[in-house]
């Protein structure tokens, strides 16, 4: 079996619960891979009904009365998507063979250095037996984009039948994984948000994740990681179970959408450099461990290591930056997320929210504390979710009705868990806070009250955009829309077509607004500097020795990152037009960093 090479050098990462829920149906026929979140089975079931009707396919509702409804809903929707994508792909190939205009438009969408682009152009130029030659060429070279899925490993709540706790395999993430494993797809599951050993062990139950006699994997594992050490630890953990990680997807800690996992001051460039230098080490280490595990299990053992890809995403905004990452760090693909929120052909966003994103300026994007997970969360000012949340707070009805409970992970008030964004949880917390009111200053009281009530219902807020866009009725308490773009979106200010966005990625057009956009290197560095300053302010009044040590390490790593970029700029011709400006900004940030004082723990003086 000949594996066809991917047609594109970019992919669309998962965005929220709904923003890429149907992206494969929209873009896979063009060879563009995208990632679908599979944690919200309610959203998945409703999208299954919607697309079954739209494409006139049989639909059988999977209700919560069915024993394994979460997994079955995931399997059913993924199978539907697989069928639709295959049908659309076959129709698209016919269209390309019969319409010269369609073919020329498609050629304009392919990377400039693509062999397939050259091959198709040559066939057009030859013009002999056009239709048959094109048809054969398309059959042999074109492939649809991947329908990959995402599971946030921490969203793995225990589930109950009345008061009886169900077995671990009925936990949310476990059920989602089972749904993917049982589907017809031959694609990858992207695991994000760190290691969940219990979930990782569950992979062993599915033969699709083990290599067959031809050394191919029906289903692959992609790990989203923020540094090399984490990749090595997680990759080896899975390899000891006979499982191969086919791709490490490196994401900028802060210059991304959704939850922001700030690394300890490690910048993207130095992280990618380490992967580039140590890729072989990563491969050999995992291969040796996997071989031993497969042998013990009595399964097929590949003689040579399986394919391993390194990809990257976070804050990329120009063709020059795209090419820099591909060529300098030799990555296999670059993720373009937030800019695609302005492409209606690619993502599911309601009209009001898309208009909000078009108009948003740099100052409108911020790192918030609205996530019930307690992890910094990228947000934009002016969302409908913020309006409804503030309205409830003003009416002394803070909190969400919490209909989905995916983030009901706090066991503080009982084994079933509660979500910190829920009314039930916030009422209890506010009651506790009121008992301390007399001993707190108004400023301290208000600060603590805000930290309780600012949590937003992400389960509903991150799903609503798709319902609104497709005119699907929204049940329950109004929550509006939560959207979590990366701050890079500030420089994209208009709705664009899929063709124009892809041309932009490959340097054949520009969809950027008139605002001057800092280079991706500088953008990320500024975010890390701001983050460090905020952390220093947070701890300045009362700091522990451990916090001081952490802040010093952060500062040191940031300094090393700046020096790495200064050396890179001095020894390379990348970013020729903006090189002087980048070097000037690196120098300025280095001076600013050196002037930053890390607070020390003040020892109490005995009287």
N, C-alpha and C positions, 0 to 999 in steps of 0.2 A: 504494500500500500504506500503510494507516494504522498507525503505530507506537503500540501501547498503552503507556500510562504504567505504570511499576512500581507494584505494589500497596502495597509497603512502603517505609518510609524507613530501614530497616536492612538489612544483609547479614551473612552469616556468613563471616568470612575463613578462609583456609586455616589448619589447625592440624596441625602435625607431618606425618607421612606418612599416618597411618591415621585420625586423629580425624575428618576430614571426607571420607574416601575415598568414602563412599557417602551423604553428606548430601543431595545432590540427590534421590536416590531416596526419602529420608525426608521432605523438606520442600518440594520444588519445586512440588508440586501446590497448595500454599497461596499460591503467588506469592512465596515466599522464595528469594532468590538465595544461593548458597553456592559455595565454591571448593574444588576437588579438586587435591591434589598429584599430578602425573603423572610424577615422576622414578623411582619404584620400580616397574619393570615386573614384577618377581616378585610383589609384593603385588597389582598390578593384574590379573595373569593369574589369581591365585587368587580374587580377588573376582569376576572375570568368570565363573569356573566356579561359584562359590557362588550368584551371582544368576541365572545362566542356569538352574540347577537349581531355585531357589526360585520363579522365575516361569515355569518350564516352557518355556524357549526353547532352541533348538538351540545347542550349544556345540562348537566345534572347538578343541582345545588348540593353542596356538602355542608350540612348543618352541624351545629355543636353537639347534637345528639349522637353523632357518629363517633365511635370509640377513639380513633386516631385522626380526628378531623384536621388538626393543624398540619400534620405531615401530608395528608391526602390533598388538602387544598393547595399546598405548595407544588406537589407533584402534578396535579391536574393543570394548574396555570402554566407551569414550565413546559408541559407537553403541548399545551395549546400554542404557546409562543413558538415552540420548535416547529410545529406544523405550519403556522402562519408565515414564519420567516422562510422556511423552505419553499413554500408556494410563491411568496413575493420574489425570492431570489431567482426561481425558474422563470417567472414572468419578466423579470428585469433583464435576464440574459436574452430572452426572445426579443424584447424591445431594443436592446443594443444591437442585435444582429439585423434588425429590420429598419432601424432609424439612424441615419448618419448623424443627425443633430443630437439625438440622445447619446450616441457614442462619443461625440466630440465634447459634450458637456461632462460626460463621465471621465474622459481623458484629462479634462481640466481639473478634476477633483483628485487625481492621483499624484503621489509625490514626484517631484521633478527627476529624481535619480532612479525612479522605478523602472525595472526591466520590462514590466508588463505595459507601462505607459509607452515605452519606446516600441514595443512589439505591436501594440494596437495602432500607433501612429504610422508605423511602417506599412501595416495592412491597408490603412486608409489611403496612404500615398500610392501604393501599388494599384489599388482599385480593381484588380482582376478577381473574378469570382468572389466578389466582396462578401456576400451573405454566407456562403458555405465556409470560406476561410475564417471569417470572424467567429462563426458559430463554433467551429472546432477549437479555435484559440481560446475562446471564453470557457468552454467546457474543461479544457486542460489547465487553465491558469487561474480562473476566478474562484474565489471562495467567499462564503458569507461571513460576516463578523461573528465573533463568539457571543453566546448568551451566557455570560458569567454571572455568578450570584455572590452576594455578600452576607456574611453573618458577623455581627458585632459580638465577639465572644463573651463579653460580660453580660449581655442581655439574655440571661439563661435562668430566668426565674423558676422556682419550684412551683408546680401546679397541684391543685387539690380537686378532689371530687367531694363536695360538701366539706367535711372536716378531715377527710382521709387524704394524706399526701400521696400523690401518684409516684410511680417509679421514676428514676432519674431520666430515662429516655423520653419522658413526656415533658421535661423542661423545655422552655421556648427554643433555645438554640439547638438543642438535641433534636427536637421535632423538625425544625427547619432543615437541619442537615439530612435527616432521614428522608424528608420530602425531596431534596435535591438528589440524593443517592438513588432513590427509586424512580427518578424521572428518566425520560429517553435521551436527555441531553448528553453530549460528549463535550464537556467544557470544564470550567474551573470554579471552585469555591474560594472566594477571597475572605480570609479570616483577619479581622481588624480588632484593635483595642487591646492587644496583649494576649498572653498565654492563659488558656483555661485547660489545665491538665485533664480534667474529667471529660471535657468535650473532645480534646485531642485523642484520648484513649478510645472514644466512641467510634472514631474512624475505622478502627480495626474490624468492626462488624460488617464492613461493606467491601466486597471483592473488587468493585469498580475502581477503588483507589490503589490497588496493587497492580504491578506490571504483568501483562499477559505474556505468552510464549514469544510474541513478536516484539517484546520490550516496549509496548505502547500502554498508555494509561487511558482508560475510558473516561475517567474523571480525575481532574488534577487539583492540587492544593497550591494556592497562592497565599503567601503571608505578607501582610502589610506591616512593615517594620520602620523604626526610626533610626536604627544604627546597626553596625556590623555585629557587635556582641550579642544583641538580642536575636539577630538572624541565626547566628551560630548555635545559640542555646536552644531556640525553638526548633530549628532544622534538625539538630541532633536528637532532640527529644522525640520527634516524629520518626526519624530514621531508625531509632532503637525499636520501633514498633513495625518496621518494614515499610514505612510510608515515606514517599519522596516529595519534597517541596519543589515544584516545577518553576516557581517564580518568586522572587523577593521584590515586593513593590515598595520602594522607599518613598516616604512622604515627608515633606517639610513639616517640622513640628508645629510651626505657627503660621506659615504662609500657605494655608489650605482652608477648605471649607469644613463645616461640621465641628466636631469636637477637636480641640487643639491640645495636643500632648507635647508641651514644651520639653525639648530635650535639655540636658544639663548644659546648655550654651553651645551645643554642637551645631554648626551650620551645615547646610546641605552639601556644599562643595567638598569639604574634608570628608564627610560621610561617604559620598560617592567615590572619592579617591580611594578610600580604604576598601570598598567593595571591588573596585577595579583591580587593585593590587592583590587582593586576597581571594578572588573568586575561585581560583583553583583549589585553595585550601578548604573553602566552603563545600565544594563539590566532592573532593576526596574524603573529607571527614564524614560527610553524610553517606557516601557510597559504601564505605567500609562498614559502617554501623548497620546500614540497610541490608547489605549482603548477609551478614551474620543473622539478623532477625528473620529474613525470608527463609534462610536455610533451616533454622530451628522450626519455623512454621510449616516447612515442607512445601513451600511455594516456589514458583519459578524465580531463578536468580539471574539478573542481567550481568553479563560479564564486564561490560563497561558502564560508566555512569550514564544516567538518563540526562536529557536536555535540561539545562538550568538557565532561566532568563533573569535578567536584572532590569527592572523598569523604575521610572521615577515620576513623581507628580507633586504639584504644589506651586502655584503662583507664576507659571510660565505664561507669557503673553505675546511673544513675537516669534517669527520664524527663525530669527537669529539665535534667540535663547533656545528654541527647540533643537536647532542643529548643533548648538554648542553642547547640549546634554547628550545628544545621540553620538556625536563624533568624539568629543573630548573624553567622555566617561564610558564610551562604548556600550551604552544602555540599549535595550532592544525596543523600547517604546516609551513615549512620554505621555502622561495623562493630562488632558485638558478638561477640567471640570466646570467651574463657575461660568466661564464665558459662554458655555453651551446653554445656560439658563436663559439666554437671550435668543436662542434658536428654537422657535416653535416646532420645527420639523424633527427636533432631536429629543426634547425634554417636555415633561408634563408640568406646566406652570400656568396658573390662572392669569387672566388679563390684567387684573388690578395689581397683583404682585409683580408681574413682569414690568409694568409701567413704573412701579416703585424702584425696581432695580435699574431701569434705564436712567432715572433721574438722580439716583443716589451718588453723592460726592464722597471724597476720601473720608471726611469726618463722620459720615453716616454709618460706616462699617466699624464695628467694635468687637472686642473680646468680652463676652458677657458671662454672668454667673447664673443664667436661667436654666441650665441643665440640671435635672434631678440627680444626675450621676455625680454632681460635684466637680465636674471637669470643665475648664473654660470652654466656652462655646461661641463660635463665630455668629454674629447677628448683624442685622441692619435696622436702623431706626425707622419707625413709621409703619410697622406691620399691623395687620388687623388683629393678630394674636395679642400684641402689646396693648391695643385699645381695649379689648374685652377683659384682659387680665387686670388692667388698671381700674376699669369700671367696677369690677367685683371688689377690688380692694377698697375703693371709695365708698362702696355700699356695705362695708364690713362683711363681705361674703367671700373673702380671699380663698383661693384654691380651686382645683378642678374636680368635677364629679368622678374623674378617673375611670372611664368605661373600659379601657383596654388593659390597663395594669401591666404592660410590658416592663415598666421601670419601677414596679412595686417591689424594690429589692431591699429596702430598709427593714430589718427585723427588730428594730428598737421597741416596737409595740406589739410584737407577736410573731409567731412562726410563719403566718401567711404572707407577711411582708406588706409594706405600704410605700407609696410613691411620695417623695417630699413635695411634689407639685399638687398632691390631692388635698381637697378641703379637709378631709378627715385628719390627715397628718398635720396640716397647718393649724387647724383648730386646737389640737393638743399642744403644739409647740407655742402658739400664742397664749394659751392658758398658762403654761409654765412660765412664759416670759412676764405675764402680768403679775405673777406672785413676786417677781423681783423688781417690779417697777419703782418702788420707793427707794431702793438702794442704787438705782442707776441714774445717771444724768440723762436729760432729754435726748442729747446727741447720741449717747451710747444705746439708749432704748430704741430710738428710731433706726439706728444702724442695724441692730439685731432683728428688729421687726422686718425691715426691708430684706435682710438675708433669708428670712423665712418665706416671705410672700412673693419674692421676685422669681421663684421657680415656675417654669412654664410647662404646660402639658404638651410634651414633644410628640407623644404617641398620636394624638389627634392633630395637633398643629402641623406636623410634618407630612400628614397624609391628605389634608383637606384640599390642597391645590389641585390634585388630580380629580377629585370629585367635582370641584368647581369648574375646571376646564371642560370636563366631559358631561356637565349637567346631571351628575348623579346626586341624588338627594342625600343631604348630610343629616344624620340623626343626632339627637341629644343636645346638650348644652353648647351654645355658641363658643367656639374656641378661636375662630379665625385661622390665619395661616402663619406658621413659623417657617422662615427660610434662613438658610445658614451658609451664604456664599463666602468664599475667601475674599480678603480685602483687595485682591487683584482686580475684582470686577469693577472697581471704581473707575477704571480707565476704559471700560467698554460702555458706551452710552446709547446704544440703539439696538432695536430688534434687527437681526440679520438672517439671511437664508443659510441653509446648510452648505450650499455650494460656496458662498462667500466666506463662511467661517473656515471651511477646509482650505480654500485658496489662501486665506490669511495665515493659517498654520504653516503652509508650505512656501510662503513668501511671494505668492502670485497676486496678492491684493492686500489691502489693509482695512480692517473694520474698527480700528482704534479711534477714539474720540480725539478732540483737539488738546486735551490736557496732556501736559508733559508727564510721561510715565518713567519712573526710575527703573533701572535694570533690576532683574529678578534677584541678583546678588545683593544689591543695596536695599531693596524692599524688605527682604528677609532679615538682613542685618538690623535695619531700623526697628523691626518688630521685636527682635531679641533684646535690643537696647531698651526699648520702652518697657518690655516685660521685666527686665532686671531692675529698672528704676522703680517700677510699681512694687516689686517684691521688697526692695530696700525700704520703701515708704511704709509698707505693710508691717514690717518687722522692726522699724526704727525705735519704737517706744519700748518694746519688750522682745528680746531676742535670745534664743538658746544657743549654746555652743554648736549644736548640730546644724542650726539654721545658718549661722555665720560660716561654718565650713562649706555648706552647700552653695551659698552665695559666692564665696571666694572661688570655688571650683568652676562655677558658672562663668564668672568674670574671666578666669584664666583660660577656659575653653573658648570663650568668645574672642579673646585676644589672639589665641593661636589660629582661630578661623580667619581673622582679619589678616594676619601675617601670611597665611596660606594664599588668600586671594591676592595680596600684594605681590607675592612671588609669582603667582599664576599670570597676573596682568603683565608683569615685567618680562616674562619668558614666552608669551604667546601673542598671536595677532587677533585674538577674539575681540569682538565688539570694537572694531577699529574706530568708528565714528564717535563713539561715546567713551572710548578708553580713558582719555585724559580726565573726563568728569568722574568716572568710576574711581580712578586712582585718587583724585582729590577728595571724594566722599569717604573712601576707605581711610585716608589719613585723618580726616576730621573725626570720624567715629572712633578711631584708635585713640586720639588725644582725649576725646570726651570720655571714653571708657577708663583710661588711666586716671582721670580726675575723679572718677566715681569712688566714694569711700564706702566700704562695707562696714556696717555697724558691728561693734564687738559686744559680747555679753559683759554687762557691768556687775561685778561681784558685790553682794550686799555687805555693807560695812557694819561690823558688830559694834554696838554701843557699850 
